[in-house]
């Protein structure tokens, strides 16, 4: 009789202890195609939980992450969201490194703790990023122009060389060109003055180009 009472007590203890562990997950998780996606699950309990002894993340019948006997194994592309996760960390969320269309669906997480076993599930859906983002180039009086994107499809810190025609607005004319222009202008004015000296013009200021004043002829 005593053995039956002891067995019944242990059975009831295991059943009730299972209710001390609760796994809270987002019912619907949203991700972006080709980007990281987070499936968030946190272990909680009606009494303090000291450690997590086992984790099982699965997609249908496919096992994605297994933590058991102190060893963590995972399928490529799937990992625990906490990089330095240990048994005392109640955050058992899963991270998908590069989400694909095939990842859409229902995921199940089962956690075994010192207070019992708890489980929950979450559904992942995806949105696609525009493959042809709008790109705008801001011209400036510098060596480079700034590349900006508004759809998250390219790197906003990237800089590109401007079109050669856009550099005309800020190119500095070399000094030798200025000197040549001045010499050409002086040569042109000299020729004009020499041409006027050979013309017979009845005026008192006929030879102004030579800097001499001709007196009136009587």
ChimeraX commands (.cxc) that place a marker at each C-alpha (Angstrom):
marker #1 position 0.00,0.00,0.00 radius 0.5
marker #1 position 2.81,2.37,0.86 radius 0.5
marker #1 position 4.48,1.77,-2.51 radius 0.5
marker #1 position 1.27,2.65,-4.37 radius 0.5
marker #1 position 0.93,5.82,-2.33 radius 0.5
marker #1 position 4.51,6.81,-3.10 radius 0.5
marker #1 position 4.04,6.13,-6.83 radius 0.5
marker #1 position 0.83,8.15,-6.90 radius 0.5
marker #1 position 2.57,11.02,-5.13 radius 0.5
marker #1 position 5.44,11.03,-7.64 radius 0.5
marker #1 position 3.00,10.92,-10.56 radius 0.5
marker #1 position 1.00,13.84,-9.21 radius 0.5
marker #1 position 4.23,15.77,-8.56 radius 0.5
marker #1 position 5.39,15.33,-12.15 radius 0.5
marker #1 position 2.01,16.36,-13.54 radius 0.5
marker #1 position 1.72,19.46,-11.39 radius 0.5
marker #1 position 5.36,20.41,-11.84 radius 0.5
marker #1 position 4.77,20.61,-15.60 radius 0.5
marker #1 position 2.46,23.56,-15.04 radius 0.5
marker #1 position 5.28,25.53,-13.40 radius 0.5
marker #1 position 6.87,26.07,-16.83 radius 0.5
marker #1 position 5.33,28.33,-19.46 radius 0.5
marker #1 position 6.76,29.09,-22.91 radius 0.5
marker #1 position 5.54,32.44,-24.21 radius 0.5
marker #1 position 5.95,32.89,-27.99 radius 0.5
marker #1 position 4.72,35.42,-30.50 radius 0.5
marker #1 position 1.84,33.68,-32.26 radius 0.5
marker #1 position 2.67,35.38,-35.55 radius 0.5
marker #1 position 6.25,36.30,-36.47 radius 0.5
marker #1 position 6.98,38.53,-39.45 radius 0.5
marker #1 position 10.17,38.52,-41.51 radius 0.5
marker #1 position 11.67,39.87,-44.73 radius 0.5
marker #1 position 12.72,37.75,-47.66 radius 0.5
marker #1 position 16.50,37.37,-47.75 radius 0.5
marker #1 position 16.93,39.01,-44.34 radius 0.5
marker #1 position 17.18,37.76,-40.75 radius 0.5
marker #1 position 13.93,36.69,-39.07 radius 0.5
marker #1 position 13.35,36.26,-35.33 radius 0.5
marker #1 position 11.02,33.69,-33.78 radius 0.5
marker #1 position 10.73,34.88,-30.20 radius 0.5
marker #1 position 10.05,32.52,-27.28 radius 0.5
marker #1 position 10.69,33.17,-23.58 radius 0.5
marker #1 position 10.55,30.58,-20.78 radius 0.5
marker #1 position 8.58,31.70,-17.72 radius 0.5
marker #1 position 7.25,29.94,-14.65 radius 0.5
marker #1 position 4.91,30.33,-11.72 radius 0.5
marker #1 position 7.98,29.63,-9.57 radius 0.5
marker #1 position 11.58,30.60,-10.35 radius 0.5
marker #1 position 13.15,28.37,-13.00 radius 0.5
marker #1 position 16.82,27.70,-12.41 radius 0.5
marker #1 position 17.95,26.19,-15.69 radius 0.5
marker #1 position 16.95,24.93,-19.13 radius 0.5
marker #1 position 18.09,21.37,-19.72 radius 0.5
marker #1 position 16.77,20.77,-23.23 radius 0.5
marker #1 position 15.57,22.77,-26.28 radius 0.5
marker #1 position 13.99,21.45,-29.47 radius 0.5
marker #1 position 13.05,23.74,-32.34 radius 0.5
marker #1 position 11.36,22.05,-35.29 radius 0.5
marker #1 position 9.60,22.85,-38.56 radius 0.5
marker #1 position 7.13,20.04,-39.16 radius 0.5
marker #1 position 9.20,16.87,-38.76 radius 0.5
marker #1 position 12.50,18.66,-39.47 radius 0.5
marker #1 position 14.65,19.31,-36.39 radius 0.5
marker #1 position 16.30,22.74,-36.61 radius 0.5
marker #1 position 17.92,23.24,-33.19 radius 0.5
marker #1 position 18.60,20.68,-30.47 radius 0.5
marker #1 position 20.18,21.41,-27.10 radius 0.5
marker #1 position 20.65,18.31,-24.96 radius 0.5
marker #1 position 23.21,17.12,-22.41 radius 0.5
marker #1 position 25.09,20.42,-22.66 radius 0.5
marker #1 position 25.55,20.12,-26.44 radius 0.5
marker #1 position 23.96,22.46,-29.00 radius 0.5
marker #1 position 23.46,21.34,-32.60 radius 0.5
marker #1 position 21.62,23.27,-35.30 radius 0.5
marker #1 position 20.80,23.09,-38.98 radius 0.5
marker #1 position 22.66,25.52,-41.22 radius 0.5
marker #1 position 20.96,28.91,-41.29 radius 0.5
marker #1 position 19.29,28.49,-37.90 radius 0.5
marker #1 position 20.67,29.48,-34.51 radius 0.5
marker #1 position 19.61,30.65,-31.06 radius 0.5
marker #1 position 19.07,34.40,-31.00 radius 0.5
marker #1 position 21.26,34.84,-27.91 radius 0.5
marker #1 position 24.91,34.46,-29.08 radius 0.5
marker #1 position 26.19,33.57,-25.59 radius 0.5
marker #1 position 23.21,31.46,-24.53 radius 0.5
marker #1 position 23.57,29.17,-21.49 radius 0.5
marker #1 position 21.26,27.03,-19.36 radius 0.5
marker #1 position 20.30,29.92,-17.07 radius 0.5
marker #1 position 19.14,32.07,-19.99 radius 0.5
marker #1 position 15.36,31.83,-20.41 radius 0.5
marker #1 position 15.43,33.43,-23.88 radius 0.5
marker #1 position 15.22,30.46,-26.27 radius 0.5
marker #1 position 14.27,32.51,-29.35 radius 0.5
marker #1 position 15.45,31.24,-32.75 radius 0.5
marker #1 position 17.08,33.34,-35.49 radius 0.5
marker #1 position 16.86,32.57,-39.20 radius 0.5
marker #1 position 19.95,34.05,-40.84 radius 0.5
marker #1 position 18.62,34.30,-44.40 radius 0.5
marker #1 position 14.89,33.78,-44.69 radius 0.5
marker #1 position 13.51,32.09,-47.83 radius 0.5
marker #1 position 10.00,31.42,-49.11 radius 0.5
marker #1 position 10.35,27.79,-48.03 radius 0.5
marker #1 position 10.66,28.99,-44.41 radius 0.5
marker #1 position 7.07,30.26,-44.30 radius 0.5
marker #1 position 4.95,28.16,-41.95 radius 0.5
marker #1 position 4.50,26.89,-38.41 radius 0.5
marker #1 position 7.40,26.30,-35.97 radius 0.5
marker #1 position 7.30,24.41,-32.68 radius 0.5
marker #1 position 9.56,24.87,-29.67 radius 0.5
marker #1 position 9.77,22.37,-26.79 radius 0.5
marker #1 position 11.75,23.26,-23.66 radius 0.5
marker #1 position 12.63,21.05,-20.71 radius 0.5
marker #1 position 13.50,22.83,-17.47 radius 0.5
marker #1 position 14.11,21.89,-13.85 radius 0.5
marker #1 position 10.42,22.76,-13.31 radius 0.5
marker #1 position 8.99,20.67,-16.10 radius 0.5
marker #1 position 8.38,20.65,-19.85 radius 0.5
marker #1 position 6.68,23.45,-21.75 radius 0.5
marker #1 position 5.99,23.97,-25.45 radius 0.5
marker #1 position 4.49,26.48,-27.85 radius 0.5
marker #1 position 4.44,27.36,-31.54 radius 0.5
marker #1 position 4.65,30.40,-33.81 radius 0.5
marker #1 position 3.83,31.05,-37.46 radius 0.5
marker #1 position 6.25,32.86,-39.77 radius 0.5
marker #1 position 5.15,34.96,-42.73 radius 0.5
marker #1 position 7.32,37.03,-45.05 radius 0.5
marker #1 position 7.30,40.25,-47.02 radius 0.5
marker #1 position 9.46,40.77,-50.09 radius 0.5
marker #1 position 11.82,43.71,-50.46 radius 0.5
marker #1 position 11.59,45.60,-53.74 radius 0.5
marker #1 position 14.37,44.21,-55.96 radius 0.5
marker #1 position 14.68,47.53,-57.81 radius 0.5
marker #1 position 15.07,50.23,-55.14 radius 0.5
marker #1 position 14.90,53.87,-56.11 radius 0.5
marker #1 position 18.38,55.36,-56.09 radius 0.5
marker #1 position 19.06,59.09,-55.89 radius 0.5
marker #1 position 22.45,60.74,-56.37 radius 0.5
marker #1 position 23.09,64.01,-54.56 radius 0.5
marker #1 position 25.66,66.13,-56.42 radius 0.5
marker #1 position 28.09,68.20,-54.38 radius 0.5
marker #1 position 31.19,70.28,-55.00 radius 0.5
marker #1 position 33.45,67.51,-53.84 radius 0.5
marker #1 position 35.38,64.64,-55.33 radius 0.5
marker #1 position 32.52,62.20,-54.76 radius 0.5
marker #1 position 28.73,62.24,-54.82 radius 0.5
marker #1 position 26.48,60.69,-52.18 radius 0.5
marker #1 position 24.38,57.62,-52.97 radius 0.5
marker #1 position 21.06,57.38,-51.15 radius 0.5
marker #1 position 18.45,54.60,-51.21 radius 0.5
marker #1 position 14.87,54.68,-49.96 radius 0.5
marker #1 position 13.85,51.01,-50.09 radius 0.5
marker #1 position 16.58,49.38,-48.05 radius 0.5
marker #1 position 18.03,47.64,-51.10 radius 0.5
marker #1 position 21.52,49.17,-51.10 radius 0.5
marker #1 position 24.16,50.57,-48.80 radius 0.5
marker #1 position 23.48,54.25,-47.87 radius 0.5
marker #1 position 27.15,54.75,-46.93 radius 0.5
marker #1 position 28.39,53.86,-50.39 radius 0.5
marker #1 position 29.78,56.71,-52.52 radius 0.5
marker #1 position 30.27,56.80,-56.27 radius 0.5
marker #1 position 32.20,58.97,-58.71 radius 0.5
marker #1 position 30.04,61.63,-60.39 radius 0.5
marker #1 position 29.52,61.76,-64.13 radius 0.5
marker #1 position 32.36,63.68,-65.87 radius 0.5
marker #1 position 29.95,66.40,-67.01 radius 0.5
marker #1 position 28.90,67.08,-63.43 radius 0.5
marker #1 position 32.48,67.99,-62.56 radius 0.5
marker #1 position 32.50,71.01,-64.90 radius 0.5
marker #1 position 30.70,73.08,-62.29 radius 0.5
marker #1 position 33.56,72.88,-59.86 radius 0.5
marker #1 position 36.68,72.48,-62.04 radius 0.5
marker #1 position 39.22,75.26,-61.49 radius 0.5
marker #1 position 40.71,76.89,-64.62 radius 0.5
marker #1 position 44.50,76.32,-64.62 radius 0.5
marker #1 position 46.63,79.51,-64.24 radius 0.5
marker #1 position 48.46,78.88,-67.52 radius 0.5
marker #1 position 45.17,79.18,-69.41 radius 0.5
marker #1 position 44.53,82.59,-67.81 radius 0.5
marker #1 position 48.00,83.79,-68.81 radius 0.5
marker #1 position 47.51,82.66,-72.41 radius 0.5
marker #1 position 44.16,84.41,-72.60 radius 0.5
marker #1 position 45.70,87.68,-71.36 radius 0.5
marker #1 position 48.58,87.47,-73.88 radius 0.5
marker #1 position 46.12,86.78,-76.69 radius 0.5
marker #1 position 43.99,89.75,-75.72 radius 0.5
marker #1 position 47.03,92.10,-75.61 radius 0.5
marker #1 position 48.20,90.87,-79.01 radius 0.5
marker #1 position 44.77,91.53,-80.49 radius 0.5
marker #1 position 44.65,95.08,-79.10 radius 0.5
marker #1 position 48.16,95.78,-80.44 radius 0.5
marker #1 position 47.15,94.73,-83.94 radius 0.5
marker #1 position 44.11,96.95,-83.80 radius 0.5
marker #1 position 46.25,99.93,-82.83 radius 0.5
marker #1 position 48.77,99.26,-85.64 radius 0.5
marker #1 position 45.97,99.03,-88.17 radius 0.5
marker #1 position 44.59,102.39,-87.13 radius 0.5
marker #1 position 48.01,104.10,-87.48 radius 0.5
marker #1 position 48.09,103.39,-91.24 radius 0.5
marker #1 position 44.71,104.91,-91.90 radius 0.5
marker #1 position 44.48,108.62,-92.86 radius 0.5
marker #1 position 41.87,110.14,-90.67 radius 0.5
marker #1 position 41.54,113.94,-90.45 radius 0.5
marker #1 position 41.43,114.29,-86.75 radius 0.5
marker #1 position 43.42,115.99,-84.06 radius 0.5
marker #1 position 43.92,112.70,-82.28 radius 0.5
marker #1 position 45.11,110.70,-85.28 radius 0.5
marker #1 position 48.05,109.01,-83.61 radius 0.5
marker #1 position 46.70,108.26,-80.18 radius 0.5
marker #1 position 47.78,104.65,-80.48 radius 0.5
marker #1 position 51.43,105.81,-80.62 radius 0.5
marker #1 position 50.93,108.13,-77.70 radius 0.5
marker #1 position 51.96,111.27,-79.79 radius 0.5
marker #1 position 49.97,114.43,-80.55 radius 0.5
marker #1 position 50.23,115.78,-84.13 radius 0.5
marker #1 position 50.06,119.61,-84.43 radius 0.5
marker #1 position 47.65,121.31,-86.82 radius 0.5
marker #1 position 49.06,121.96,-90.29 radius 0.5
marker #1 position 48.81,125.64,-91.36 radius 0.5
marker link #1:1,2 radius 0.2
marker link #1:2,3 radius 0.2
marker link #1:3,4 radius 0.2
marker link #1:4,5 radius 0.2
marker link #1:5,6 radius 0.2
marker link #1:6,7 radius 0.2
marker link #1:7,8 radius 0.2
marker link #1:8,9 radius 0.2
marker link #1:9,10 radius 0.2
marker link #1:10,11 radius 0.2
marker link #1:11,12 radius 0.2
marker link #1:12,13 radius 0.2
marker link #1:13,14 radius 0.2
marker link #1:14,15 radius 0.2
marker link #1:15,16 radius 0.2
marker link #1:16,17 radius 0.2
marker link #1:17,18 radius 0.2
marker link #1:18,19 radius 0.2
marker link #1:19,20 radius 0.2
marker link #1:20,21 radius 0.2
marker link #1:21,22 radius 0.2
marker link #1:22,23 radius 0.2
marker link #1:23,24 radius 0.2
marker link #1:24,25 radius 0.2
marker link #1:25,26 radius 0.2
marker link #1:26,27 radius 0.2
marker link #1:27,28 radius 0.2
marker link #1:28,29 radius 0.2
marker link #1:29,30 radius 0.2
marker link #1:30,31 radius 0.2
marker link #1:31,32 radius 0.2
marker link #1:32,33 radius 0.2
marker link #1:33,34 radius 0.2
marker link #1:34,35 radius 0.2
marker link #1:35,36 radius 0.2
marker link #1:36,37 radius 0.2
marker link #1:37,38 radius 0.2
marker link #1:38,39 radius 0.2
marker link #1:39,40 radius 0.2
marker link #1:40,41 radius 0.2
marker link #1:41,42 radius 0.2
marker link #1:42,43 radius 0.2
marker link #1:43,44 radius 0.2
marker link #1:44,45 radius 0.2
marker link #1:45,46 radius 0.2
marker link #1:46,47 radius 0.2
marker link #1:47,48 radius 0.2
marker link #1:48,49 radius 0.2
marker link #1:49,50 radius 0.2
marker link #1:50,51 radius 0.2
marker link #1:51,52 radius 0.2
marker link #1:52,53 radius 0.2
marker link #1:53,54 radius 0.2
marker link #1:54,55 radius 0.2
marker link #1:55,56 radius 0.2
marker link #1:56,57 radius 0.2
marker link #1:57,58 radius 0.2
marker link #1:58,59 radius 0.2
marker link #1:59,60 radius 0.2
marker link #1:60,61 radius 0.2
marker link #1:61,62 radius 0.2
marker link #1:62,63 radius 0.2
marker link #1:63,64 radius 0.2
marker link #1:64,65 radius 0.2
marker link #1:65,66 radius 0.2
marker link #1:66,67 radius 0.2
marker link #1:67,68 radius 0.2
marker link #1:68,69 radius 0.2
marker link #1:69,70 radius 0.2
marker link #1:70,71 radius 0.2
marker link #1:71,72 radius 0.2
marker link #1:72,73 radius 0.2
marker link #1:73,74 radius 0.2
marker link #1:74,75 radius 0.2
marker link #1:75,76 radius 0.2
marker link #1:76,77 radius 0.2
marker link #1:77,78 radius 0.2
marker link #1:78,79 radius 0.2
marker link #1:79,80 radius 0.2
marker link #1:80,81 radius 0.2
marker link #1:81,82 radius 0.2
marker link #1:82,83 radius 0.2
marker link #1:83,84 radius 0.2
marker link #1:84,85 radius 0.2
marker link #1:85,86 radius 0.2
marker link #1:86,87 radius 0.2
marker link #1:87,88 radius 0.2
marker link #1:88,89 radius 0.2
marker link #1:89,90 radius 0.2
marker link #1:90,91 radius 0.2
marker link #1:91,92 radius 0.2
marker link #1:92,93 radius 0.2
marker link #1:93,94 radius 0.2
marker link #1:94,95 radius 0.2
marker link #1:95,96 radius 0.2
marker link #1:96,97 radius 0.2
marker link #1:97,98 radius 0.2
marker link #1:98,99 radius 0.2
marker link #1:99,100 radius 0.2
marker link #1:100,101 radius 0.2
marker link #1:101,102 radius 0.2
marker link #1:102,103 radius 0.2
marker link #1:103,104 radius 0.2
marker link #1:104,105 radius 0.2
marker link #1:105,106 radius 0.2
marker link #1:106,107 radius 0.2
marker link #1:107,108 radius 0.2
marker link #1:108,109 radius 0.2
marker link #1:109,110 radius 0.2
marker link #1:110,111 radius 0.2
marker link #1:111,112 radius 0.2
marker link #1:112,113 radius 0.2
marker link #1:113,114 radius 0.2
marker link #1:114,115 radius 0.2
marker link #1:115,116 radius 0.2
marker link #1:116,117 radius 0.2
marker link #1:117,118 radius 0.2
marker link #1:118,119 radius 0.2
marker link #1:119,120 radius 0.2
marker link #1:120,121 radius 0.2
marker link #1:121,122 radius 0.2
marker link #1:122,123 radius 0.2
marker link #1:123,124 radius 0.2
marker link #1:124,125 radius 0.2
marker link #1:125,126 radius 0.2
marker link #1:126,127 radius 0.2
marker link #1:127,128 radius 0.2
marker link #1:128,129 radius 0.2
marker link #1:129,130 radius 0.2
marker link #1:130,131 radius 0.2
marker link #1:131,132 radius 0.2
marker link #1:132,133 radius 0.2
marker link #1:133,134 radius 0.2
marker link #1:134,135 radius 0.2
marker link #1:135,136 radius 0.2
marker link #1:136,137 radius 0.2
marker link #1:137,138 radius 0.2
marker link #1:138,139 radius 0.2
marker link #1:139,140 radius 0.2
marker link #1:140,141 radius 0.2
marker link #1:141,142 radius 0.2
marker link #1:142,143 radius 0.2
marker link #1:143,144 radius 0.2
marker link #1:144,145 radius 0.2
marker link #1:145,146 radius 0.2
marker link #1:146,147 radius 0.2
marker link #1:147,148 radius 0.2
marker link #1:148,149 radius 0.2
marker link #1:149,150 radius 0.2
marker link #1:150,151 radius 0.2
marker link #1:151,152 radius 0.2
marker link #1:152,153 radius 0.2
marker link #1:153,154 radius 0.2
marker link #1:154,155 radius 0.2
marker link #1:155,156 radius 0.2
marker link #1:156,157 radius 0.2
marker link #1:157,158 radius 0.2
marker link #1:158,159 radius 0.2
marker link #1:159,160 radius 0.2
marker link #1:160,161 radius 0.2
marker link #1:161,162 radius 0.2
marker link #1:162,163 radius 0.2
marker link #1:163,164 radius 0.2
marker link #1:164,165 radius 0.2
marker link #1:165,166 radius 0.2
marker link #1:166,167 radius 0.2
marker link #1:167,168 radius 0.2
marker link #1:168,169 radius 0.2
marker link #1:169,170 radius 0.2
marker link #1:170,171 radius 0.2
marker link #1:171,172 radius 0.2
marker link #1:172,173 radius 0.2
marker link #1:173,174 radius 0.2
marker link #1:174,175 radius 0.2
marker link #1:175,176 radius 0.2
marker link #1:176,177 radius 0.2
marker link #1:177,178 radius 0.2
marker link #1:178,179 radius 0.2
marker link #1:179,180 radius 0.2
marker link #1:180,181 radius 0.2
marker link #1:181,182 radius 0.2
marker link #1:182,183 radius 0.2
marker link #1:183,184 radius 0.2
marker link #1:184,185 radius 0.2
marker link #1:185,186 radius 0.2
marker link #1:186,187 radius 0.2
marker link #1:187,188 radius 0.2
marker link #1:188,189 radius 0.2
marker link #1:189,190 radius 0.2
marker link #1:190,191 radius 0.2
marker link #1:191,192 radius 0.2
marker link #1:192,193 radius 0.2
marker link #1:193,194 radius 0.2
marker link #1:194,195 radius 0.2
marker link #1:195,196 radius 0.2
marker link #1:196,197 radius 0.2
marker link #1:197,198 radius 0.2
marker link #1:198,199 radius 0.2
marker link #1:199,200 radius 0.2
marker link #1:200,201 radius 0.2
marker link #1:201,202 radius 0.2
marker link #1:202,203 radius 0.2
marker link #1:203,204 radius 0.2
marker link #1:204,205 radius 0.2
marker link #1:205,206 radius 0.2
marker link #1:206,207 radius 0.2
marker link #1:207,208 radius 0.2
marker link #1:208,209 radius 0.2
marker link #1:209,210 radius 0.2
marker link #1:210,211 radius 0.2
marker link #1:211,212 radius 0.2
marker link #1:212,213 radius 0.2
marker link #1:213,214 radius 0.2
marker link #1:214,215 radius 0.2
marker link #1:215,216 radius 0.2
marker link #1:216,217 radius 0.2
marker link #1:217,218 radius 0.2
view
